[in-house]
Amino acid sequence: MQKGFFIVLEGVEGTGKGTLSLYLERELKARNFKVFTTREPGGKNCPVAEKIREIILDKDSNVLPLTEAYLFAASRAQHVREVIIPRLEKGEIIICERYVYASYAYQGVGREIGIENIKNINALAVNGCLPDLVIYLDLDPKIGLERKFKARQDLDRMDQETIDFYNKVRSAYLKFAKENPSLIKIVDASRPLEEVKQMVLDLILKKIKKN
């Protein structure tokens, strides 16, 4: 199904996914790759998924954990079919901030719904579309939240959890990486930004070359 290359950036809050996505887009385009950046929940050029994103992040909404899990999957189902798969079939490189692994960590472990339940909910949503490479940006959640709070004032519903919640999410990500070392690469996001950028770019170029 896929002719392109699918890259996912994962991590807790404040790890620099957005900054990295813009950097990678520029660097890969400079190397003559066709690149498309997007993010979840929601997705670029995906209005239905974006409307679902608004519900998920609305800090005034009482979204229950199981409802949240289904909303993420619904947004993803639209995003995958309308944006990701068509672009991969055209041979593009997709860089996506968060994907199904975020649901495993945040809803499966953080919300205690269970990873297997989240996998079942998302099985149809992802439609067999899995990434070629996942970069997990590892950072102490306390530092990540401090970065995020300093950078912006318009905090959403997902920014209002306890530090214990984010520590559980981080532990889940590290466990996934340990179980899937060929797919998920850990990058220390506490290092200077320029070092992190170069490390991530090197990992991607190496993986693309192998493919």
C-alpha positions in Angstrom: 0.0 0.0 0.0 2.7 2.5 1.0 5.2 3.9 -1.5 6.3 6.9 0.6 7.9 7.0 4.1 5.9 7.6 7.3 7.6 9.2 10.3 5.9 9.8 13.6 7.2 12.1 16.4 6.0 11.1 19.8 6.6 12.5 23.3 5.0 14.1 26.3 4.2 17.8 26.5 6.9 20.3 25.7 9.3 18.0 24.0 9.6 20.1 20.8 7.6 18.0 18.3 6.3 21.0 16.5 9.8 22.7 16.2 11.3 19.5 15.0 8.6 18.9 12.4 9.3 22.3 10.8 13.0 21.7 10.9 12.8 18.2 9.3 10.4 19.5 6.6 13.0 22.2 5.6 16.0 19.9 5.7 14.3 17.0 3.8 12.9 19.4 1.2 16.5 20.8 0.8 17.5 17.2 -0.1 14.8 17.1 -2.8 12.3 14.9 -0.9 8.6 15.7 -1.1 7.5 16.2 2.4 4.1 16.8 4.1 3.8 17.6 7.8 0.7 17.0 9.9 -0.3 16.3 13.5 -2.9 14.5 15.7 -5.5 14.9 17.0 -6.8 16.5 13.8 -4.7 16.8 10.8 -3.6 19.3 8.1 -6.1 19.6 5.3 -8.5 17.4 7.2 -11.5 19.5 8.4 -13.5 16.7 9.9 -10.6 15.5 12.0 -10.0 19.1 13.1 -13.5 19.5 14.3 -13.1 16.4 16.4 -9.8 17.9 17.7 -11.7 20.9 19.0 -14.0 18.7 21.1 -11.0 16.7 22.5 -9.1 19.8 23.5 -12.0 22.0 24.7 -11.1 22.6 28.4 -14.8 23.3 29.2 -15.9 19.9 27.9 -16.5 17.0 30.3 -15.1 14.3 28.0 -15.0 10.9 29.7 -11.9 8.7 29.2 -13.6 6.2 27.0 -15.3 8.9 24.9 -11.8 10.5 24.5 -10.3 7.3 23.3 -13.1 6.9 20.6 -12.8 10.6 19.6 -9.0 10.2 19.0 -9.7 7.0 16.9 -12.5 8.8 14.9 -10.2 11.7 14.2 -7.4 9.3 13.2 -9.7 7.3 10.9 -10.5 10.4 8.9 -6.9 11.6 8.9 -5.5 8.3 7.7 -7.9 7.9 4.8 -8.1 11.5 3.7 -4.6 12.6 4.1 -1.9 10.1 5.1 -2.6 7.1 2.8 -3.2 9.2 -0.3 0.1 11.0 0.2 2.1 7.9 1.0 0.7 6.4 -2.2 2.1 9.4 -4.1 5.6 8.6 -2.6 5.7 11.5 -0.2 7.4 11.6 3.2 4.8 12.2 6.0 5.9 13.7 9.3 3.2 13.4 11.8 3.3 14.8 15.4 1.7 11.9 17.4 -0.1 8.9 16.1 -1.6 5.7 17.5 1.2 5.2 20.0 0.0 8.4 21.8 -3.4 6.7 22.3 -1.7 3.7 23.7 0.3 5.8 26.2 -2.3 8.5 27.1 -5.6 6.6 27.0 -4.4 3.1 27.4 -2.0 3.7 30.3 -2.6 7.3 31.5 -6.4 6.9 31.5 -6.1 3.2 32.5 -8.4 2.0 29.7 -5.8 -0.7 28.8 -3.5 -0.9 25.8 -5.3 -3.9 24.3 -8.6 -2.1 24.4 -7.0 0.9 22.7 -5.5 -1.3 20.1 -8.9 -2.8 19.4 -10.5 0.6 19.2 -7.9 1.8 16.7 -7.5 -1.3 14.6 -10.0 -0.1 12.0 -9.0 3.5 12.4 -5.4 3.0 11.2 -6.4 0.7 8.3 -3.1 -1.1 8.3 -1.2 2.2 8.0 1.7 2.0 10.3 4.9 4.2 10.4 8.3 3.3 9.1 10.0 5.1 12.0 8.9 6.5 15.3 11.0 9.0 17.1 10.3 9.2 20.8 11.5 12.4 22.3 12.2 11.6 26.0 12.0 14.3 28.6 11.1 14.6 32.3 7.4 15.7 32.2 8.1 18.4 34.8 10.6 20.0 32.4 8.3 19.6 29.5 5.3 21.2 31.2 7.5 24.1 32.4 8.6 24.6 28.7 5.0 24.5 27.5 3.6 26.8 30.2 6.4 29.3 29.4 5.8 29.2 25.7 2.0 29.6 25.6 -0.9 30.8 27.7 -3.9 29.1 25.9 -3.6 25.7 27.7 -6.1 23.1 26.6 -7.9 20.2 28.3 -5.0 17.8 27.8 -2.6 20.2 29.4 -4.4 20.1 32.8 -3.4 16.7 34.0 -1.2 15.9 37.1 2.5 15.2 37.0 1.7 11.6 38.0 -0.4 11.2 34.9 2.4 12.4 32.6 4.9 10.2 34.4 2.7 7.2 33.6 2.6 8.3 30.0 6.3 8.6 29.8 6.9 5.2 31.3 4.5 3.7 28.8 6.4 5.3 25.9 9.7 4.0 27.2 8.2 0.5 27.5 7.0 0.6 23.9 10.4 1.7 22.8 12.1 -1.1 24.7 9.7 -3.7 23.1 10.0 -2.3 19.6 13.7 -1.1 19.2 13.8 -1.4 15.4 10.7 0.9 15.0 10.9 3.3 18.0 14.1 5.3 18.5 14.6 7.2 21.8 16.1 10.7 21.6 17.0 12.6 24.7 15.0 15.8 24.4 16.8 17.4 27.3 19.9 17.9 25.2 20.4 21.3 23.4 17.9 21.8 20.6 20.5 21.8 17.8 21.9 18.5 19.0 18.4 17.0 19.1 17.6 18.3 15.6 20.7 16.7 14.2 20.2 13.4 16.0 16.7 13.1 14.7 17.6 14.1 11.1 20.5 11.5 11.1 18.1 8.7 12.3 15.6 9.6 9.6 18.2 9.8 6.7 19.7 6.5 7.9 16.3 4.8 7.9 15.3 6.2 4.5 18.6 5.0 3.0 18.0 1.5 4.3 14.6 1.4 2.7 
